[in-house]
């Protein structure tokens, strides 16, 4: 008797936990930040935030950056230094050092180091004149900007310009330093959040659903989304109809550490070609499994909301500083990013069509890593301030009679959003904002 086999039934997606792949290794070529690793060498071509200036007091500040333990201090004449933590003499920690007029003195045997790491004194040693010619403490170049201390931890011969973009000199806005936001996760999870407009419709609308005013209610209007490479990095463009207007919100990630956003209180109900900057972030990879966001607020004197209330909303959900039950009830960015695990395992993700920005940024990082490995300058690193490109983060709001299509048609919204990268390249939003301020 002849038997025929029937086709195997398709595996069920219900109750399939036993059959689901549960483990895999993270991509540390992409996520690693240590010295000598592919990702770590890429990060070391950019300026990294290490402290706020207001954190520098009469005692040294211990910091950790890119897997290295460091000490940051302001010496008596006002200059700031970032040095390796352990004294080059006998490895005592310089966090216990004594800050003096010319530098930082080790508490153990009194060696004095300048902000550049050169050894200035070796007290009591009869061979001081000979030893001082070869004694030094590892140190890194420092740049101060908007109340934040940045260090360049890469090869001295590739020292780039600190990129001051077009967002930081808008007439009528002052730059106010923020606070540290600590994330118990890899740096990439933090940066990817900034190219994910999908999450703003859900994560940042939950507070409104549960009785808290946070982002503007109009964020709950689901947008049509697209992504684009920009001269400075990667940006998203999210278009939605709001009443008699179409509002296109864009946010941008630049290089290894920067991401910039506009107001979380924007409603899209007032037509405008360009909107004021709101927040600028720099993310420090502390090590492979910890990240710190440093940020500045762009503040106008005529803001309706008192700054104390604005700051409270800016930092909501950015630290794990609320009771666990509260964070479950209203989770924030911190919970969404850190709960992916110390290093998110990409092989276990099930990405969808709205994750194009995630895939695009990962390709951007990978291309930068490969450029460094070839001895080339990666995208986002600039040798001259003239080379720093304009930023594309903006809230563009147009009236319906100016919109080219049906504002209730997602395809028309998407086409309009897709037209904006070329439009912004030809006429940068911040240039328009400055021109309006001068008029």
N, C-alpha and C positions, 0 to 999 in steps of 0.2 A: 504494500500500500504506500502511495506517495503522499507525503505531507508537505505543506507549504507553510512557511513561517509568516506570521503577520508582522507588519511594520511595528517597530518599537514605539510605544506610546511616548509622546513628548513629556519630559519631566514636569511635574507640577510645580508651580511657583508658590503654592500654598504650603505652609508648615515645612519649608525646605531648609530649615536651619542646619540640620545634620549634613546636608550636601553642599552648603555654601562654603566657599573658601573663607577661612577664618584668619589665616596668618600670611604675611608676606613681609619682605624687607623694605624699608623706606629707601628712597633714592637719595643717598647721601652725596652723590656728585652734585646734585642740584641743591640740596638742603644744608650740607655741611658748611661750617664757617671757620674751622680751625686753620692755623697757618700751614701752608703746604698742601692743603686740600684744593680741589678745583674751584669749589664755591668760595672757599676762604680767600684764595688769591684774587678772585673777582671782587669780592667785597672790599679788599684792601686797596683797590684802585679808586675808591670813593671816600669822601669825607664822612666820618661817622660821629654822631652825637654821643657824648659821654657824660654830660652833666649840665645842669642849669647854673648860671653864674651865681644865683642867690644861694646855691648849696655850698659855695666856697666860703669858708669861715676861717677862724684863727687856727684851725687844725686841718690836716690833710683829709681829703675825701677818697676813700677806697672805691674803685669802680672795676667792673669787669666788662670787657668788650672783645668780641670775636674770639672768645675762649681764652683771652689773656687777662691776667690780674694786673691792674694798674693803680696808680695814685695820681690824683689831680689836686692842684693847689694854686693859689695866687700868692706870689711872693710880695715882699714889702713894697717894691716899686710899682706893683700893679700888673706885672706880666704873669701869665698863666702857663703852667707846665703840666704835661701828662707824661709820666715816667713809669717804667716797669716797677712793680710793687716792691720787689725784694732788692735791698741794697747790694750792689755789686761787690762789696767787701766780704761780708759774712752772711748775707741773705736775710738779715733782719728786715721786717716789714717797715716800709717807709710811711705807712699809715700812722705810725707812732713818731714820725719825724717832727722836727721843730722848724716852723716856717720863719725864715729870716728875710732881711732886706734883699739879699742877692739870690736866694734860692731855698732849698730844703735840706736840712741837716739831719743825718741819721742819729737816732737817739742812742745808739749802742757805742760807737766809737767816734762819732762827730764828723764824719766825712760830709762835706757840703757839695750839693749838686745844683747847677743852674737849671733853668727851665728847659734847656736843650739837652740836658743829661751830662754835660761836661763836668768833670770834677774840679772844684775850685779850691778846696782845702782838704788836707789830710793831717789833722792836728796831731802834734806830738811825735810824728814819725820822722826820724833823722834823715830818711831817704825820700822825704816828701817831694823835693824838686825832681827826682828821677821818676818816682811812682806816678806823679800827677800827669805825666806825659802819656801814660797808657791806661790810666784808670778812668772809667766812665760809667754812666748809668744809662741804660736804654731809654730813649725818649722819642716822642713823636711831635711833628709840627702841629700847632694849635691855631685855630681860627675862631674868633668870637663873632657871633651873629645873633641879633635879636634876643640877647640874654641866654643863649645856649653856647656851650663849649663843644667844639668839634675837633676831632683829632684825625690826622691822616696817618694810617698805619701801614701803608704800602712802601714800595721801594722809593727812596728819596729822589732817584732820577726820573720817576714818573709822576712827581708831585703835580696835581692838577690845580686849576683855579677853583676857588670856592664859588659855586654857581649861584649868584644872586639873580633870580628870575624877575619877571616883570610884575609879579604880584606884591612886591614888598615896598614899593614906593608910590602907592596910590594916594593922591592928595586927600586929606581928611581922615585917613586911617592911621592908627598907631598899632604897633606890634607889642602884644602883651604875652610874656612867657607863661606856659601852662604848668602842669604837674607831670610827674612820671606815671605812666600807665604800664603796669607789669603784667605780662602774659606768660603763663607757664606752657609755652609751646614754641615751635620753630618759627623763625622770622617769616618764612614764605607764607604761612597761614595768615599772618597779619597783613602782608602786602596784598595777597589775593583778595582779601575782604574789600579792598578799595576799588577793585575792578569788577565787582559783583553787584550791579544795581538790583538784581533779582531779590537780594536779601532785604533791601530797604522796604520793599512792599510788605514783607511778612515780619521780620524781626523787629523793625522799628515802628510798626503799627500796633504790635501787641500791647505796648503801654497804654495807647488810647483805648483799646478794647477792654482794658482792665483798670480804667479810671485814672490814668496819669497823662498829663500833657507832656509830650516829648517832641517828636518830629511833627511838622504840620500835617493836618488831616489829609491834605491833598496827595501825600505820598501813598495813601491807600488806593488811589486811582492807578490801576495797573498799566505800566507803560509798554510801548514798543521799544525794543532795545537793540543796539548795535555797538560794535567795538571797532577801534581803528588804531593803527600805529600813528604816533605823532612825532614831530621832530625831537621831543624830549623823552618819549616812552610809549605808554599805552593808555588810551582813554576809552571810557564808555560814553554813550549818548542815549539817554532814555527820554522818549517823547510821549506825552500824554495830553489829552484834552482836559482843560480846566475851565468850565463855564464858557465864556466867549473868547477864550485864548487857547493857543497850543504852547505848551511849556516843554522845552528840551533841556534837561539837566545833564551836565557832563562833569566827570571827575577824572583825574589823571594820576598815574603812577610814573615816577621819573627815576631812572637809575636803579640803584639797589636799595635806597632808603627813603625817598621822598614820596609822599602822596598828598594831594591837595584837594580840598572840597569847598563847596560853597554852602550857603546857609541851610541849616536843618529846619529853619522856620520859613523858608521860601514856600509860597502858596501858588505861584504861577498866575495870579489874578491881576497883576500889574504889568502891562507890556513894557519890555526893556530889551535893548540889544546886548547889554552886558550887565553883570551883577558884581557887587563887591566880593572880594575874597572873604572867606569866613575862618577857615582853619588850615594850617599847613603843618604836616607831620613829618618827622624823621624817625625811622624805626631802627633801633640798635639791636643787632643780633648779639645778645650777651654771650651765648654759646649755642650749641645745637638745639637746646630744648628750652631756652628762655629768651624773651624779647622785651624791650622797653620802648614804648612810644614817647618821644618828646614832641611838644607841639607849641605853636604860638597862635593866639587869637588875633584876628584883624578887627580892630574895634574902632567904631566911629563915635564921635561925641554926641550925635543926634539919635542914637539907638533908643527905641521905645522901651526895651526890656532892660531893667537894671543889670549891670554887669555881674553882680553876685548870682542872680538867678540864671543868667546866660551860662556862666561857668558851671553851675550845678547841673544844667542840662547837657552841656558839652561833655562832661566827664561821666555822666550816668552810664553804667554798664561797661566802663572801660577798665575797671579793676575788680578783683574778687573781694571787695570790701564790704559786701552786704551779707546778711545771714543767708545760709544755704537755701532755706525755704523761700525767701524773697527772690533769690536769683532763679529758682525754679519757676516761680510764678510770673516774674517779668525778667527773662534773660536778656542780657546785652551782648555786645560784640565779644566781650571777654569770654562769656560762657560758650558762645557759638564757635569761637576759634580754638580756645584751649581744650574744649571737650573733644576735638578731633584727635587728640592724643599729643604726646610730647613732640612727635614728628609724624605728621599725617602720612599714611601709607597710600600712595597714589594708586597702586595696583589693586586696591580694594574699593576704589571709588566706582560709582556708576554715573558718569557724567552725562548731562543732557545738552540740548541745543542752546540753552541759556547759559552754559558754562564756557562759551567761546572766549570770554575775556580771561578766564583761568588758563585755558590752553595757550592763548596768545602770550600771556605774561610768562608762562613757563618756557615757551620757545624763546622769548626775549632774554630771559636769564641764561638759558642754555647757550644762545648765540654769544652772549657776553663772556661766559666762561670759556668758550672755545676760542674767542678772540684773544683773551689773555694768554691762554695756552700757546697760541701762535706767536706771542710777543707783540700783539697789536693793541691799540687803544679801544676799549669796548664802548659801545653806545652809551651816552649819558655822562661821559668823562670829557671835560673841556680844558683846553690849554690856555684859552683866553676868554675873558668876560664877553667879548664880542661874539663868541661862538655859542653862547647860552641861548637856546631858542625860546620863543614865547610859550606860555602855558595855555592849555585849552580848557581848563576847568571853568565852567560858566553856567549861568541860568539864562537861557534865551527864551523870551516870552513874546510871541507874536499874536496879533489879533486874527480872528478867523478870516476876515476879508483879505488878509495878507498871506494866508496859508494856501499853498498850491495843491489843493485836493480836498477830499472829504475828510474832515477832522475826526470822524467816527470810524474811519477805515484804517485798520492797523497797517495795511500795506502802504497807504499814503503817509502815515506817521513815520513808518520805517524809512521810506524813500527820503523824506525830509531830514530825518536824523542822519542818514548816510551822506547827505550833501554837506553837512557841517564841517567835517575835517578840512575839506578844500576851502570852504568859506573862511574858516578860522585861520588857515595858513596864509590866505591873502589879506585878511583883516583881523589880526589878533584881538580877542575880546578885551584884554587889559589895555591895549592901545586906545580902543574906543572909549573905555571907561575914563582914562586919563584925559582924553580930549574933551569929554563931556564935563569933567571936573574943572577944567581950565576955562570952559566957555562962560 
